[in-house]
Amino acid sequence: MDELADLIAELVQNPITIEDSDHKLIAYSSHGDSTDPARWSTIMGRRVPEKVLTRLWKDGVFQELLTQDDPVHIPAKEDIGLGKRVAIAIKRSNDVLGYIWAQEVNRPLTSEDDEILRQAAKAAVSRLIQRQGKRKAEEQRRTEFLWELLLGNHSSEAAIRQKAENLQMQMPATYLICIVEAAGARLDQYLYPLLMRDKLYWVVDGAQIILLIGRSDAKKDEWDGLVKKVEQFLADSLSKLVTHASEGKVIAGYGRAYSGGYAQIVKSYKEALHAVKVKKLFPRETEGIHGYHQLGIYRYLLQLKKWEEEEGYHNERLDKLKQYDRDNQTAMLETLETFLDAAGKMNVTAQLLHVHTNTLGYRLRRIEEIMGIDLENMNQRAALYLELKMAKINREQ
């Protein structure tokens, strides 16, 4: 690989570095006095600095590298010590094995140089496959261990700690499980710089990536700090993933934070799954919400729906309103739900429905007459609100 790096450098007349898919340095060419701070830090630390990875990810550079086979020309980013670059991913099919980076310092890189980098990336594949074997075996053992934790398949806390130590995994003192779901996206690849930045452990399950996110301190106020860390991770990642999801839809949810042992990982995982399921059923109502603890009444709806079905309960009053809408081509049901969503605020409801407050007042009085209810009665109002939301579950599932 050192010879390959020197050969590429000689052909393009610029310094070259070659990294594996974890951005660990494999080889680099001689550089004389033309190395910028980012390249120098990579060589000294044997890995690309986190601030460089994060910035390139935020600027969409890695998204381009992952989705195309051609070299990507990267403008200088002086604030992180990165000069002009041209990079190409080393791929086998859709799997990224590593990267070749050419620092554009001695002369501009041309389309002819791009072709040299394409050929070099092909030549590097067989060499990197050999290196990848050992890393894949280590990753597999860690993946199996994480699944044991997520599913509760462990014998004791002592066994968990011993296995983590054997796998050289630094388990956090305070932790939670976060799930990001995006159909058609290579989540572990697209999120890789952020996963490395935050030192996360993860497994991929179909369209989901399941993340163990934690902090090393177990103080009481670490719960808030951990939630902030998760929310920052999601803020940095979700908008970028939307463009790569096959349906343009990305969903995320996370469970509560726990500390004092790792048997609760399974609990946080179930809570994260519940949050994701609720967000799928109620995308509008839960927009901007990701945490299980933030779901409010939506945390109870699935269980309430199950209980309602077991009882065989049916709200005949809601049926009357639905029938009235069908017979008269009105939207009384929508009016009622919007009014309850707006916590009974007339002006807000009228704005959402694009009607005058007088028109809204008439509709609400008519709804009370049709259903035989009193919308000033908080007990009736709360029950109607829950039942309207539960009615959506069957339609969305």
N, C-alpha and C positions, 0 to 999 in steps of 0.2 A: 504493500500500500504506500510505503514511503517513496518507492520508485515511481509509482503511478502519479503521486502528487508532484514529484519533481518533473516528470515528463509533461504533465499538463501545464505546469508553471512555465516550462521552457517554451512550449508551443504558444501560449497566450501572453507570455512575457509579463506575468503578474503573479503575486503570491497566491498560493492555494492551500486550503485546509479541507480535510475530509473528516466527517463525523458519522457516528452511527445514528440510529433512529432516536436514541436517548440524548442526542446532542453531546455525547462524549467524544473527545478528540481521538481519532484513529491515526491520522498522519498529517504532516504539513510540510510544505516546501520551504527552502531557504528564502529569506526575505530581505536581507540587508537592512537598510535603515527605513524601509517603506511600510512598516507595520503600524496600523492604527491601534488605539487603546483597546478596542473590542477584540481584535485578533490577538493582541499581546496577552490579554486576560484569559482568552480561551486556551492559548498555549501553556501559560503558567498554571492555570487551574485545571487543565486537561478537560475542560467542559465549557460550553458557551455560557456566559454570565446570565443569570435569571432576568436581569433588567433588559438585556438585549432580546431574549426569547419573548418576554412579555410584550415588548414594544413591537416587535415584528409580527406577533400574533394579532395585536390590536390594529395594526395597520393593514392587515389582510395578506401579508406576505406568505405566511404558512398555508393559508387557504389556497392561494394560487399554486404553491409548490405541490400541495396534496392532490389538486384536481387537474393538473396539466403535466404533460411530459416535456415541455419546452423549458429552457432556462428563464428565470425571472430576473429582470433588471431592477435593482433596488437603489433608490436615491440615497444620498448621504443623510445620516441622522446624527448630527454633531453632538446633540445633547446627551447621547449615550455612547459617544466615542466611536461611532460606526461610520466609516467612509463608504463610498460607492461600492456596490457589490453586484455580482451576478451569481445566482445560485441555481442548482438543479437538484431534484430529488432522485436518489438511486432507488429504482423500483423493480419489484418482481410482481407482475400483474398489477393488482391494486395495493400491494403491501409495500410500504416505504421501509427500506433497509438502512438508509442513511442519506447524507447530503454532501455535495461538493460546492464549496464557496470560493469564488475568485474575487480577490480584492482588486478593484479597478483603480490602480494608483500609478503605474508606470506609463500606461497608454490606454485609450478607450477600447473597450471590448466590442468587437464587430459581430456581424451575422456569421462570419466564418469561425469566429471564436465560439459562438453558440453551438455550432455543429461539432466542434472539438469537445465541448462539454457534454453534448448528447452521447457521443461515442465513448467518452470516458465513463459516463454513468453506466452505460451498458457493460463496459469492461470490468467495472467494480462489483457487479452483481454477484458473480460466483465467489469472489473473495469475502464479501459480506455475509453470504449465506452460511459459510463455515463459522464465522464469528457469532452468528445469530443463534446457532444451535444451543450453546451453553446458556445464553441469556433466556431463551424460550423455556428451557427446563426449569430455571429458577423462577420465572414468572408463573409457570404452571403450578409450582408448589405453593407460591403465595396466593394464587387465585383459589386453589382448593381450600387453603386455610381460611380465607375471607368468606367463602361460601359456608364453611363450617360455622363461623361466627354468625353469619346472617340467618342461617336456618336453625341455630341452636344445637348443632350436632357436636357438642363438646362435653367432656366429662367433669371438668372443674376449672376454677380460676387459675389454679396452679398449673394445670396442663396447658391452658391458653397462653400464660406468660412464658412457659418453657418453650412452647412451639414458636412463639413470636421471636424469642431470643435465638433459637436455632436458625430461623429464617432471616435473622438480622433486621427485623422490623421494629422500629421505634414506635410503640403503641402510645397514643395520646392519653393524658389523664382525664380530660373531659372530651366527649365526642358525641356525634350524632351521625345519622345516615341521611344522605341526600340523593335523590334520583333525578336524572335528566333524561327525557325521552324525546327522540326526534327520528322519525322513520326515514330510512335511506341515507343517513349521515354516519360517517365513520367517527363516532363520538370520541373515542380514545385518541385518535390522531388529531382531530380538530382542536380538542381541548388540551392537548399534551403540554404546551408551554405553561398553561395555568395549573395543570396538575402538578407539574414540577415546581412551579413557583410556590404553591401552597403545601408542597410535600404530602400529597394525598395518596391513599391507597384506593384501588378501584377494581371492579369487575364489570364486564360487559355481558348483558343478558338481552339478546335480540336488539330491539331498538332502544334499550335503556342502558345507561351507564350508572352504576351504583357506587357511590362515593362514601368512604369513611373519612369524615372531616373532624379534626380535633385540635385541641390546644394542649400544651404541655403542663399548664398550671391547673390545679383542681380547686382553686379558690371559688367562693360563692359567686363573686361577680364575673367569673369566667363564662357563665351562661350567656350573659349579654354580649360579651366579647366574641364568643363562638358564633352566636346568631349574626352578629355584624360581619364576621368573616365569611359565613355562608352567603349572606345577602350580597356582599361585595363580589364573591365568586360568580354568583348568578348574574349580577349586573354586568360583569365583564364578559360573560360567555353567551347568554341567551340571544342577544340581538345578532351576534355573529353567526350563530348556528342556524338562524331562520333561513338564510339564503341557501343553506346546504341540505335542509330537510326536504324530502321528496314531496311532502304535502305543505311545506312552508309553515308547519306548526311545531312548536317546541313547548314541552310541558315540563315543569320542575316542581318537586315537592320535597320537603324534608321533615324528619321526625323530631322529637324533643331531644334535648341534650341530657346525657347521663355521665356519671363519674363513679369512682370507687370500685370498679370491676367491669368486665367485658361481657358478662352474661346478658346485659341489657341491650346489646347491639341488635339482637333479634327483635326486641320491642321497638326500638327506633326505626328499624327497617319496615316493620308492619305499619307503623304510623306514616312513614314516607310513602309507602304504597297506597295507603288510604288517602293521603293528601293528593296524590297524582290522580287517583280514580275520581275523587270529588271534583277536581279541576276539569277533568274531561266531561263530567256530567253537567257542571255549572260554570262554563268558561267566562260568561259575562259577569256573573255574581262574584267570582273569585279572582277576577283580573287583578294582578298586582300582589296577590297573596300566594305564598309558597309554603309557609310553615304550618305544620299540623296544629300548633297552638293558636294560629291565627284564623282558623276555619269558622269559629263561632258556631252558629246553629248547623252549618253544613257538616260539621263533624258528627252530628247525631243522626242525620237524615237517612243514611243507609240502614242503620239499625232500626230506626223508627219505621221505615218502610217494610222491613222484614217482619216486625212485630205487628204492623197493621195488616199485612197479608195473612199472617198466622191467625189473627182474630177474624178475618173476613170482613173487616170494617170498610164501609163505603160512605162517602159524604154526599147525601142526596141533594143538599143545598147547592153544592157546586155543580151537580148534574143539571139542576134547574137553570143555572146561569149559562151553562154551555148550550143547553137546548134553546134558550132565549136568543143567544148569539146566532145559532144556526137558523132559527125561524125568521129572524129580523135582520140578518146580515149586519150585526153590530159587533162591537169589540169590548163588551162589558168585562169579560174575563181579563183581557189585557189591561183595561183601566184599573181593575181591582188589584192586580199584581203590581202594576207600576206604582199605585198609591201606597201599597204596603212596603214596597222596596224603598220608597222615598220617606219612610217612617211617618206617613200621614201628613206630609207637608204639601199643602194645596198648590202653592206657587211652583214648587219644584216639579210636582206631578204634572201640572198643566204645561210647563215648559217641555218636559220629556214627551208628552203626548201631542204637543203642538195644538193645544186647544185653549180657549178662554177659561178662566177660573169659574165663570158662571156655568159654562157647558160642563165642566168637570163636576161642579156641585150637583147639577141635575143628574148626571150619570150615577154619582155615588148614592143619591137618594133613591134612584130607580133600582140600583143593585140591592140596597137594603130592603126594598119592597119585594123584589123578586125572590130573594133568599130568605127573607124573614129574619134578618140579623140587625145588630146595632154596631156600626163600625166605631163608635165611641167606647165600646166595651173592650178593654184590653185583652181579656181572656178569649173572646171570640176572634178578635183581630189576630192574636198570636197563633191560635189554632188554624185559622184560615191560611195564614202565611206559611206555616209548616206544610199544610196539606197541598197547597199550590206548588211548593217546591218538590214535594214527594211525587206529585203527579208527573213531574218532568222526568223522573228517573226512568220509568218504563219507556218513555218516548225516545230518550237518548241512548239507552242501552242496546 
